[in-house]
């Protein structure tokens, strides 16, 4: 199986990359800056996305994992935070970047049989989980969820399945040291979810440990 994981230089992305390679899959990882064993990709830059597609040429992709993301408004206050540039930068990466990556790599996905796309969103995307705060991040992840659901409808006739996933509260720079699970636990669960994804379940919104999440 051939997989590509965006944002694979650290955190959940790195754990997904390491576990996928350990399983024997041909796995490409990307990072915003040039790093050993990773392809360069700035998902918010259309030219960078196109360059990646050219580098992959006609390589079939069985699985595309859109993991790259940011949480720029963490800790912001309603009175003084949430500057406009944070909105623009967050949506450029968490939403537009997901779409541009999928759009550019569609020929590679179409070249594989029963290809799958996994979009890492968050439980904070759900309108059933609205305790306030983190407005930019919540809005961006809700948009990514909506994007994934609509892509699932458009790509279903082509046999390409799309799943959207909450990775859990994970011990990363984003989740913090007091988070509930490790990156390896999250990656193991997510890879199991990706393996189970098919046309019958396309458009699903699931947690890392296999529970359906309310939209």
Secondary structure, DSSP 8 states (H G I E B T S, - for coil): -EEEESS-SSHHHHHHHHHHHHTT-EEEEEESS-BTTBEE--TT-HHHHHHHHHHHTT---SEEEE-----TTTT--TTT---HHHHHHHHIIIIIHHHHHHHHHHHHHHTSSS-EEEEE--GGG-TT---S--HHHHHHHHHHHHHHHHHHHHHHTTT-EEEEEE--SBSSTTT-TT-SB-HHHHHHHHHHHHHH--GGGTT-EEETTS-B---
